[in-house]
Amino acid sequence: MEFLLLWVLGGNVLDSGLRYQDAGSCYAAAQNSGKDLQEIGLAPPKFTCVPVAGNKELKLIVPEQQGARFPF
């Protein structure tokens, strides 16, 4: 089993494409990326590590948001 790193930005889920052999490696990589962003003054995004069967595609089904995000 592998772990896929997913970033959560503004309510959107983004597939990083990065896979790790264990949850600890996934978590550590995400934390390190967040620290790098903090060093340059950016807030780190939220993340999650999702278990995925090796060499399998992950299909995310995210419900569509109601209403427009932009006022125009």
C-alpha positions, -999 to +999 in steps of 0.1 A: +000+000+000+012+035-008+001+069+006-009+098-017-003+133-005-034+155-011-033+193-006-065+211+005-065+247-008-096+270-004-119+240-002-104+224-033-086+191-031-054+189-052-036+157-060+001+163-055+010+132-074+035+123-047+033+088-033+051+074-002+057+040+011+043+048+045+021+073+063+050+087+083+070+096+052+039+113+036+032+133+067+069+144+071+071+155+035+039+176+039+052+191+071+085+200+056+069+216+026+047+236+049+077+248+069+094+259+036+064+280+027+063+295+062+099+306+059+090+327+029+060+342+046+032+320+031+006+301+052+010+264+046-020+246+031-039+218+048-031+183+037-041+147+041-023+114+033-046+089+017-039+052+015-039+039-021-033+004-034+001+003-052+001+012-089-036+021-088-053+053-099-072+073-073-105+088-085-116+117-062-153+126-062-158+160-047-193+175-046-198+206-066-201+238-046-234+257-047-233+293-059-206+313-076-172+319-060-169+352-078-193+382-076-194+386-114 
